[in-house]
Amino acid sequence: MTATPSVSSAIRAAMLTPEPTAKAFATRAVARDWAAGRLAFAFDCAMPDVPARPDRPELLAPNAMPKRGRGGSERGRTALLHALAHIEFVAIDLALDAAGRFGGERGPQFVSDWLGVAADEAMHFALLARRLRTLGSFYGAMPAHDGLWEAATETAHDVAARLAIVPMVLEARGLDVTPVTIERFEAAGDHRSARILQRIFDDEIRHVRFGTSHFVALCEERGESPPAMWKTLVRRHFRGAVKPPFNDSARAMAGLSYDFLAGVA
């Protein structure tokens, strides 16, 4: 009788898939197999320190990235879509790593939530990659930011730190800036891209809510105030500033009350 493969081995295999489309398909397959009970709740292999990456795009340090403008021209909008596609591509591995690295200690629901997030990010990437092709470009045609995985490395030791930084800072920032980006695409007449970004925005509210709810539950277990703990972890692990403008309504929908931001911005 063949043993049921572990969820950690399936996650690791997806993270070590370099080709973008193959990674997206592998990720969605892991999420489906987990939901269908075809993967065991077992953590018998470690997550990679760095996931596999394709040869392209060329990865640059943040301060070496070329300026892409504000999306007024078609070229600027294509560059922005490429940057967003890269963010979604890295987000696949961030969600997979959360499930595979911390799922054993946090339980099956944690795994389910973050594999669901990973599947969403894979779908977001596929939508953006397809849109780039219709615009005569492709994912990998331009350089991309090499700093996004730093958040995973910085928080690999502590699930509370991971939740505080990745969903509750990085993804929450997307809630602040995406509506303005959607407006720019609509104003330029690119309604198709705007619809894709609206779909991503709606999903990201749910992703941030997952992160916030798991973080609050963890703080309650540790007897800590969630806003106070969040601020401590952000000061310790986030290389940057949490600054306005904030999308208060979207953040509230995601469970990020003003208490989290009071005294930070």
N, C-alpha and C positions, 0 to 999 in steps of 0.2 A: 504494500500500500504506500503510495507516494505521500510524503509529508507535506502539509500545507506550508507554503513559503511564508516567511515572516514579513510583516509590513515594513520593517526597517531595511530588509534586503531589497525590497521593491523600490523603496524611496531612494536608497543609495544608488541603485542602477539608473533611476531617472536622473538623479543629480549628475551622474557621470556620463550622461548622453550629451555629446557636444553639439550636434547639429540642431539648430533651433526648432525646425518643424518636428523632428523626431523627438526632441525633449518635450514639446507641447503634447504630442500624442502619448508619449510614455507617461507623462504626468496625469493626464486624464484617465488613462488606463489604470494607474495605481488607485486613483480616487474611486473609480467604478468597482475595481476588484475588492477594495476595502469595504465599500458600502454593501457589496453582495456577499460578504463573508468569506471571500476566497483568499484572504490574507490573515495570518495569525497575529494576535496582539503579542508580539515578541520582538525584542530589541537585541539581536544577536550579532549586530555589526555596527561599527561606528560610522557616523556621517563624515564625508570628506571635509578637510579643512577648507578646500577651495573646489567648487563645482567645475565640471568640464565646460570649456568655452570654445566656440567656433574660431576659426582663423580670422574671420572678420565679424564684426567691426574691429578696427584698430582701437585699442583702449588707451586713453590718455589720462593723465592727472587732471583734476578739476581745473587748475589754473592754466592748463595747456589747451583747453577746449576752444575751438574757434567760435567767434560770436555768430549767432544765428538770427539776430534781429527779433522783432516782436510778432512775427507771423503775418505781416501786412502783404508781402508778396507771395506768389505761389512757391517760389524757392524757399522762402522763410517758413511757410507752412509745412512744406515737405520736410525740412530740417527739424521742425518741432515734432512732427509725427514720428520721425526716426528716433529722436530723443525719448519720446514717450514709449515707443516700441521697446527700446533698450531697458527702460525702467520696468516695464511689464515682464520682459525676459528675465531680468535679475530677480524680480519679485516671485517668479515661479520657484526659484531655488531657495529664496528666503522662507517661503511658506513650507516647502518640502523639508527644509532643514529644521524648522520649528517642530514639525510633526515627528520627524525622525530622531531629533536630538533630545527633545523634552517630553515626548509622548509617553515614554515608559513611566515617568514620575507623575505625570499629570492625568493620565487615564485615557480610555477610549474616546470620550467625547472631545477631548482636546485634539486627538488625532483626526477625528472626523471633521472638526471645524477647520483645521489647517490644511487638510487634504482638499476640502471643499474650496478653500481660498486658493490653493495652488491650481486647481482645475479652472477656477475663474480667471486667474492670471494667465494661464495658458490660452484660454479663449480670447482674452483681451489682446495678447500678443498676436494671435493668429489674425484677428480682425485688423489690427494696425499693419501687420506685415502685408496682408492682402491689399489694404488701401494704398500702401506705398507702391505696390506693383502697378495698381491702376493709374498711379500718378507718374509712372515711368521710372521709379526708383526701386529700391529693395533694402531689406534690413541687412546692414553690413556695408552699405554704400558710403557711409560717413563715419567719422570717428565717434566714439562714445565715451561717456564718463566712466572712469575706472574706480571711483570711490564708493560705489553703492554697496559692495560686499563688505566694506569696512564695518558696517553696523553689525553684521553677523559675527565677524571675528571679535569685535569688541565685547559682545554680549554672549559669547558661546558658553560661558561658565555659569550663567544664571538666567533662568526662565523669566524671572521678574524684570531683569534688565532688558531682555529681548522684547518682552511685551511693551515695556515702557518706551523703548526707542523705535522699534520698527512699526507696529501699527499705530501707536499713540503719538508719535512725532512725525515720522516720515510719511506714512499713509494719511495721517490727519492733515498734513500740509497740502496734500492733493485735494482735500475737501475745500481748502481755502482758495486755491488758485484755479482749479479746473473750471468753475463757472465762467470766469473771465475769459479763459481760453475758448470755451464753447462760444461765447458771444463774438469773439474775433473771427472764428471760422464761419459763423452764421452771417456776420457782416460782410465777409468776403464772398458769400454765396456758396461756400463749401458745406452744404447741408449734410452730405453723407458723412464727412469726417466729424461734424458736430454731433450727429446721432451716435456714432461710435463712442465719442468722449462722454456723452450723456449716459450711455450704458455703463461705461467704466465708472463714472462718478456714482451712479446708483449702487453698484456693487461695492464700491469702496466704503460707503457708509456702513454697510453690513460687516465688512472686514474690520473696520476700526471698532465697531461694536463688539465683535468677537474678542478682539484684543483687550478692550476695556473691561468686558465682563470677566474674562479669565484673570486679568490683573487684579480686579477688585476682589474676586474670590480668593486669590492667593494672599492678598494683603490681610483679608479677614482671618485666614488660617494662621498668619504670622502675627496677628494682633497689631497690625500697623494701619495708620490712616492712609487710604489710597492716594489722596492728593499730596500729602507730605512725602510718602515713599516715592511717588512719581517724580516730584521735584528733585529729591535727593539723587535718584538714578539718572535723571536727565543731566544734572550738573556733573555727575561723575563720568558718564559714558557718551554724551552727545557732544560732538565737536562742532559747535555752531550755536546759533541763538534761535530760540522759539519766539518769533516776533509777529506782530500783526501786519496786515489785516487778517482777522479770523472770520470764518464763516460760522457764526454762532449757531444758526439754525441747524446746519448739517452736523456740526460737532455735538449739539444737544441730542440729535437723533442717534448719534453714535455712542451716546453715553458719556461724552466728555463735558461735564458740567463746568461752569465758570470757576468752581473751586480749584480745578486743576491748573488753570492759567493765572489765577490771582497771585500777583507778586512775581511772576516769571517774565512776562513781556514788559 
